[in-house]
Amino acid sequence: MSLNIDSFLSQYRKLPDFIDNNYLEADSERYLKSYDPGLGAEIAEVPISSSKNVDEALSAASEAFKKWSSRPILERLQYLVRLKILVQEKMDELAYALSMNVGKTLREGRGEVMRTLEALDSALGVPHLFMNVRKLMNIGGGDPEIDMEMVREPLGVFAIISPFNFPIMIPMWFIPMAVTLGNTIVVKPSELDPVPITYFMSLFREAGYPNGVVNLVNGDSSTSQHLIKHKDVAGVVFVGSSPVAEKIYSTACASGKRALCQAGAKNPVILMPDAVPEPSIENIVAGFFDMAGQRCLAPGLLITVGEAYNRFIEMLVNRVKKIKIGYQLLEDTDTGPLASLKGKQKVIEMIEKAVGQGAKTLVDGRNYKVEEKYSKGFYLGPTILDDVSPDMEIAREEIFGPVMPIVRASSFDEALEIANRGEYGNTGTIYTSSGKYAREFARKMNAGNIAVNMAVAQPNQYFPFPGRKRSFYGVLHGQIDALDFFTDRKVIMQRWW
């Protein structure tokens, strides 16, 4: 019987690694603190696992690969079915773990678990992806005949280095596909909030996965570097900031590894004068301020066109002032705290720099007050900044906080030029009732994911997760390209004398 999250934390105050289907104490001389960000209270200690621990995890994964990769794919699929059932059964508990350690609300935690289930559903379709295996008879047309066929094979051990904001969903974008295709895994979660995914490892064991198929080592950037460079790692997946993604991609490629690195963003939203008022404002506010803005797909810049500013600004300000900031485990909370004190301080610094450069606060969340018993939490109220110019840092760089910078444009063309000026290319959104402007925006916006009248352009598992410019490093993208990333083609030519 698997542990529940509370007994797990009481048993493992110092978080363990998960190697060869067992929770093991890390060989660590240094521990970091992991918090309940709504209380500002420490709930666990995170080990900086030694290179010995990483080697043990990779050795277990490499050994497991020998037998796991030889199992029929339909047999491997049965473990995934059992895992999905367990995730469904434990949805509330997983949502609680996510909310407690990340700071997202229970509603947002449940949303992350639902997205995890979508990833499992997508991986259940893996056998159908193999239907396009090619075989040609007598390709040479001679005597004796030559037959030629193409097959796909798993590659070995993959390292998954995941961010803090979706500690279960993002590893599970990749793990189900990778292991069902015959590979084995070592996960390195964010050192900020690894409790949910460390606990989640018990579900792989309960689902019956053999020893060594899925492993986890806690740690920091030094742990990641050892993983990336290790000779037993065939490929690396990373989701996080652009500077780190660039470094990991370069290191992995230089070490002869496959790499898929999804990076940062500064997602522009164009608000046209003809947008439908109430649903547009509601959707925009949710996009900017849900999860306290800590999503790589969250809007990062609002560009109002012409009369849109005068038409919508009062409505926008009034709606933002109604957002209830509070402890994330309370059901009536709209938005919880930021995940870390360091993250909160960084956002405040960006706001203050923008104000120093001439931006004006229409809503100022820097001194937001919560109940006394939550006063040590990492809370930051929603902020709206007006009179922002496109060259300000806050208009160009990812904030990862509950801030809405507003830039005014006189025309659609000017707004589009501002939107395309940035260094990132994750998403772009337009709010309009005009099919002409929607079509032109979709065609000319230089981003991987385009949205019309929806703030968060997140494709589901049956579509790729593309990114452009500094938002993506690699060739193959997450989700739809998983088959090509986690397997390699082999062409077999046969002639029988």
C-alpha positions in Angstrom: 0.0 0.0 0.0 1.5 3.3 -1.0 2.1 6.1 1.5 -0.1 9.2 1.5 1.6 12.5 1.2 1.4 13.5 4.9 2.9 10.2 6.1 5.4 10.4 3.3 6.7 13.8 4.6 6.7 12.6 8.2 8.8 9.6 7.2 11.1 11.5 4.8 11.8 14.9 6.3 15.0 14.6 4.3 13.7 13.7 0.9 15.1 10.5 -0.6 16.1 9.6 -4.1 14.1 6.9 -5.9 16.5 4.3 -7.4 15.7 0.8 -8.5 12.1 1.0 -7.2 13.3 2.0 -3.7 13.4 5.2 -1.7 17.0 5.6 -0.7 18.7 8.2 1.5 20.9 10.4 -0.7 24.7 10.5 -0.1 24.6 14.2 0.5 26.5 16.7 2.6 24.3 19.6 1.7 20.5 20.0 1.9 18.3 22.8 0.7 14.9 23.8 2.2 11.6 23.2 0.5 8.6 25.2 1.7 4.9 25.5 1.9 5.0 28.9 0.2 1.6 29.9 1.6 2.9 29.6 5.2 6.6 30.4 4.5 7.2 27.2 6.5 9.8 24.5 5.7 8.2 21.1 5.0 11.2 19.1 3.7 14.9 19.1 3.1 16.2 18.5 -0.4 19.5 16.6 -0.8 22.1 17.7 -3.3 22.7 14.1 -4.4 26.3 13.1 -5.0 27.7 11.9 -8.3 27.7 8.5 -6.7 23.9 8.7 -6.4 23.6 9.8 -10.0 25.8 6.9 -11.1 23.7 4.5 -9.1 20.5 5.7 -10.7 22.0 5.5 -14.2 23.4 2.1 -13.5 19.9 0.9 -12.4 18.3 2.5 -15.5 20.9 1.0 -17.9 20.5 -2.5 -16.4 16.8 -2.3 -16.6 16.9 -1.2 -20.2 18.4 -4.5 -21.3 15.2 -6.4 -20.4 12.6 -3.6 -20.5 13.4 -2.7 -24.1 12.9 -6.4 -25.2 9.4 -6.7 -23.8 6.6 -6.5 -26.3 5.2 -3.0 -26.5 1.7 -4.2 -25.6 3.1 -5.7 -22.4 4.8 -2.4 -21.5 1.4 -0.7 -22.2 -0.3 -2.6 -19.4 1.9 -0.9 -16.8 0.7 2.4 -18.1 -2.9 1.4 -17.8 -2.4 0.6 -14.2 -0.5 3.8 -13.6 -3.4 5.8 -15.1 -5.9 4.1 -12.7 -3.7 5.0 -9.7 -3.4 8.6 -10.8 -7.2 8.9 -11.1 -7.7 7.3 -7.7 -5.2 9.7 -6.1 -6.1 12.9 -7.9 -7.1 14.8 -4.8 -4.0 13.7 -2.9 -1.7 14.7 -5.8 -3.5 18.0 -6.2 -3.0 18.6 -2.4 0.7 17.9 -2.7 1.1 20.2 -5.7 -0.8 23.0 -3.9 1.1 22.6 -0.7 4.6 22.6 -2.1 4.2 24.8 -5.3 1.7 27.4 -4.0 -0.9 26.8 -6.7 -4.5 26.6 -5.7 -6.3 23.3 -5.3 -8.2 24.1 -8.5 -4.9 24.6 -10.3 -3.4 21.5 -8.7 -6.4 19.4 -10.0 -5.8 21.0 -13.4 -2.2 19.8 -13.4 -3.3 16.2 -12.6 -5.9 16.3 -15.4 -3.1 17.4 -17.8 -1.0 14.5 -16.5 -3.9 12.1 -17.3 -4.0 13.5 -20.8 -0.3 12.7 -21.2 -1.0 9.1 -20.1 -3.9 8.9 -22.5 -1.7 10.1 -25.4 1.0 7.5 -24.6 -1.6 4.7 -24.6 -1.9 5.3 -28.4 1.8 4.5 -29.0 1.2 1.1 -30.7 -0.8 2.9 -33.4 2.2 5.1 -34.2 4.1 2.0 -35.3 1.7 1.2 -38.0 3.8 3.0 -40.6 6.7 0.6 -40.4 7.9 0.1 -43.9 9.0 -3.1 -45.6 9.7 -3.4 -49.3 10.2 -6.8 -51.0 12.7 -7.4 -53.7 13.9 -3.7 -53.6 16.9 -4.5 -55.8 14.8 -6.3 -58.5 17.6 -8.8 -58.9 18.4 -12.4 -58.2 18.7 -13.3 -55.4 16.1 -10.8 -54.1 16.9 -8.1 -51.6 14.3 -7.1 -49.0 14.5 -3.9 -47.1 12.6 -2.8 -44.0 12.7 0.0 -41.4 12.1 -0.6 -37.8 12.3 1.7 -34.7 14.3 0.9 -31.6 14.5 2.6 -28.2 17.7 4.3 -27.4 18.5 3.7 -23.7 18.4 6.0 -20.7 16.9 9.5 -20.9 17.4 12.3 -18.3 14.5 14.6 -17.6 15.3 17.8 -15.9 12.0 19.6 -14.9 11.0 23.0 -13.6 9.3 24.1 -10.4 6.0 25.3 -11.7 4.6 21.9 -13.0 6.5 19.3 -11.0 4.3 16.4 -12.0 2.8 17.3 -15.3 6.0 18.3 -17.1 8.0 15.1 -16.3 4.8 13.2 -17.3 4.7 14.9 -20.6 7.7 12.7 -21.4 8.0 9.7 -19.1 4.9 7.7 -20.4 6.0 8.0 -24.0 9.7 7.3 -23.2 9.1 4.1 -21.1 6.3 2.7 -23.3 8.6 3.0 -26.3 11.1 0.9 -24.3 13.5 3.4 -22.7 14.3 4.0 -19.1 14.4 7.3 -17.1 16.2 9.3 -14.5 14.3 12.4 -13.4 16.0 15.4 -11.8 13.3 17.7 -10.4 13.6 21.3 -9.4 15.2 21.6 -6.0 12.6 24.2 -5.1 9.5 21.9 -4.8 10.4 18.3 -5.5 7.9 16.8 -2.9 5.1 16.0 -5.4 7.2 14.2 -8.0 9.3 12.4 -5.4 6.1 11.1 -3.9 4.7 10.3 -7.3 7.5 7.7 -7.9 5.7 5.3 -5.5 2.9 5.1 -8.1 5.3 3.6 -10.7 6.2 1.0 -8.1 2.6 0.3 -7.2 1.7 0.0 -10.9 4.3 -2.8 -11.1 7.0 -1.2 -13.2 10.2 -3.3 -13.0 13.1 -2.1 -11.0 15.2 0.6 -12.6 12.7 1.7 -15.3 11.9 5.0 -13.7 14.4 6.6 -11.2 14.8 10.0 -9.5 17.7 11.9 -8.1 17.2 15.2 -6.2 19.8 17.9 -6.5 20.8 21.2 -8.1 22.6 22.3 -11.3 25.7 20.2 -10.5 23.5 17.1 -10.4 22.0 18.0 -13.8 25.4 18.6 -15.3 26.6 15.2 -14.2 23.5 13.6 -15.7 23.8 15.4 -19.0 27.5 14.5 -19.5 27.3 10.9 -18.4 28.2 8.3 -20.9 25.1 6.2 -20.2 22.6 8.9 -21.0 21.2 8.8 -24.6 19.2 12.0 -24.5 18.1 14.9 -22.3 14.8 16.7 -21.9 14.7 20.1 -20.2 11.9 22.6 -19.5 12.9 25.9 -17.9 14.5 29.3 -18.4 16.2 30.2 -21.7 19.7 30.8 -20.3 19.7 27.4 -18.6 18.1 25.7 -21.7 20.8 27.2 -23.9 23.5 25.8 -21.6 22.0 22.4 -21.3 21.4 22.1 -25.0 25.0 23.1 -25.8 26.4 20.7 -23.2 24.2 17.8 -24.3 25.0 18.2 -28.0 28.7 18.6 -27.3 28.4 15.3 -25.3 26.7 13.5 -28.3 23.3 13.4 -26.7 19.9 14.1 -28.2 18.3 17.2 -26.5 14.9 18.7 -26.4 14.9 22.0 -24.4 11.7 24.1 -24.0 12.6 27.5 -22.7 11.3 30.8 -21.5 8.8 33.2 -23.0 7.4 36.7 -23.2 3.9 36.1 -24.6 2.2 39.1 -26.1 -1.5 39.7 -26.1 -3.1 42.1 -28.6 -6.4 43.6 -27.4 -8.4 45.0 -30.4 -11.2 47.6 -29.9 -13.7 45.1 -31.3 -13.0 42.4 -28.7 -16.1 41.1 -26.9 -15.8 42.9 -23.5 -16.8 40.6 -20.6 -15.4 37.2 -21.7 -12.3 38.8 -23.1 -11.5 40.7 -19.9 -12.3 37.6 -17.7 -10.0 35.5 -19.9 -7.2 38.0 -20.0 -7.2 38.4 -16.2 -7.1 34.6 -15.7 -4.3 34.3 -18.1 -2.1 36.9 -16.5 -2.8 36.1 -12.8 -3.7 32.4 -12.4 -0.9 30.6 -10.7 0.5 34.0 -9.8 1.7 34.3 -13.4 4.2 31.4 -13.0 3.6 29.7 -16.3 5.8 29.7 -19.4 2.5 30.1 -21.4 1.1 32.9 -19.3 0.6 36.3 -21.1 3.5 38.6 -20.5 2.6 41.8 -22.2 -0.8 43.4 -23.0 -0.8 45.6 -26.1 -3.9 47.7 -26.5 -4.8 48.9 -30.0 -6.3 52.4 -30.5 -9.6 52.9 -28.6 -9.2 49.5 -26.9 -7.4 51.1 -24.0 -10.2 53.6 -23.2 -12.9 51.0 -23.8 -11.4 48.3 -21.5 -9.0 49.8 -19.0 -11.6 50.6 -16.3 -13.2 47.2 -16.6 -9.8 45.5 -16.5 -8.7 47.3 -13.4 -11.9 46.7 -11.5 -11.8 43.0 -12.3 -8.2 42.6 -11.2 -9.0 44.3 -7.9 -11.5 41.5 -7.2 -8.9 38.8 -7.3 -8.8 37.0 -4.0 -5.2 36.3 -3.0 -4.9 33.8 -0.2 -3.6 30.5 1.2 -3.5 28.1 -1.7 -5.2 25.2 0.2 -8.4 27.2 0.8 -11.1 26.4 -1.8 -12.2 30.1 -2.2 -8.7 31.3 -3.0 -8.3 32.7 -6.6 -4.5 33.0 -6.6 -2.0 31.7 -4.1 1.6 32.8 -3.3 4.7 32.7 -5.5 6.6 29.5 -5.1 9.7 31.1 -3.4 10.8 34.2 -1.6 13.5 34.6 -4.1 11.0 34.6 -6.9 8.9 37.2 -5.2 11.8 39.5 -4.6 12.8 39.3 -8.3 9.3 40.3 -9.4 9.3 43.2 -7.0 12.6 44.4 -8.3 11.3 44.3 -11.9 8.2 46.3 -10.9 10.3 48.9 -9.1 12.7 49.2 -12.0 9.8 49.7 -14.4 8.3 52.4 -12.1 11.7 54.1 -12.0 11.7 54.2 -15.8 8.3 55.9 -15.9 5.7 53.1 -15.7 2.6 53.9 -13.6 0.9 51.5 -11.3 -2.8 51.2 -11.9 -3.0 48.3 -9.4 0.0 47.9 -7.0 0.3 44.4 -5.4 3.7 44.9 -3.8 2.3 45.5 -0.3 -0.6 43.1 -0.5 -1.7 42.0 3.0 -3.0 38.5 3.9 -4.3 37.2 7.2 -1.8 37.3 10.0 -1.4 33.5 10.2 -0.2 33.5 6.5 1.9 36.6 6.8 5.2 34.7 6.4 4.1 33.3 3.0 5.4 34.5 -0.3 2.4 36.5 -1.4 2.4 39.2 -4.0 -0.8 40.9 -5.1 -1.7 41.5 -8.8 0.0 44.5 -10.4 -1.0 46.5 -13.5 1.6 48.8 -15.0 0.6 51.5 -17.4 2.7 53.8 -19.6 5.1 50.9 -20.4 7.3 51.4 -23.4 8.3 48.4 -25.5 12.0 48.9 -24.7 11.6 48.5 -20.9 12.9 45.3 -19.4 9.5 44.5 -18.0 8.1 44.6 -21.6 10.9 42.4 -23.0 11.8 39.8 -20.3 9.8 37.1 -18.6 8.5 38.2 -15.2 7.1 34.9 -13.9 4.9 36.8 -11.5 1.4 38.4 -11.2 2.2 41.5 -13.3 0.4 42.9 -16.4 2.5 45.5 -18.3 0.4 47.6 -20.8 1.9 49.0 -24.0 -0.4 51.2 -26.2 -0.3 50.9 -30.0 -2.1 53.1 -32.5 -2.8 50.4 -35.0 -2.9 46.6 -35.5 0.3 46.8 -37.6 2.1 48.6 -34.8 0.9 46.1 -32.2 2.0 43.2 -34.4 5.4 44.8 -34.8 5.8 45.2 -31.0 4.6 41.6 -30.5 7.2 40.3 -32.9 10.0 42.4 -31.6 10.9 40.2 -28.6 13.5 37.5 -28.4 11.0 34.8 -27.5 8.5 32.8 -29.5 6.3 30.6 -27.4 2.9 32.0 -27.9 0.9 35.0 -29.2 -2.7 35.9 -28.6 -5.2 38.3 -30.1 -8.6 39.3 -28.9 -10.9 40.4 -31.7 -14.2 39.9 -33.4 -12.6 40.3 -36.8 -11.8 37.2 -38.9 -9.5 39.4 -41.0 -7.3 40.5 -38.1 -7.3 37.0 -36.5 -6.2 35.4 -39.7 -3.5 38.1 -40.3 -2.2 37.7 -36.8 -2.1 33.9 -37.0 -0.1 34.2 -40.3 2.3 36.9 -39.2 2.9 36.3 -35.5 6.3 34.7 -35.1 5.5 32.2 -32.4 5.0 28.5 -32.1 1.5 28.6 -30.5 -1.1 31.1 -31.7 -4.4 31.8 -29.9 -7.5 33.8 -30.9 -9.6 34.9 -27.9 -7.9 32.7 -25.4 -5.1 33.8 -23.1 -3.1 30.6 -22.7 -2.2 28.9 -25.9 -1.5 25.4 -24.6 -1.8 22.6 -27.1 -3.0 19.3 -25.9 -1.0 16.1 -26.1 -2.2 15.3 -29.7 -0.4 18.4 -31.1 3.2 19.5 -30.9 4.4 22.0 -28.3 6.4 24.2 -30.7 8.4 27.2 -29.7 10.6 29.6 -31.7 13.5 31.9 -31.2 14.8 31.7 -27.6 11.8 29.7 -26.4 13.1 26.4 -27.9 16.4 24.6 -28.5 16.3 21.5 -30.6 14.7 20.1 -33.7 12.1 17.7 -32.3 9.3 19.1 -30.1 7.5 17.8 -27.1 4.4 15.7 -27.4 3.8 14.8 -31.1 7.5 14.3 -31.9 8.0 11.9 -29.0 8.2 8.9 -31.3 11.1 10.3 -33.2 12.9 11.7 -30.1 12.7 8.5 -28.0 13.4 6.0 -30.7 15.8 5.8 -33.7 15.2 4.3 -37.1 17.1 1.2 -38.3 17.0 0.0 -41.8 17.6 -3.7 -42.3 18.5 -5.1 -45.7 18.5 -8.8 -46.3 19.6 -11.1 -49.2 19.4 -14.9 -48.9 21.6 -16.9 -51.2 
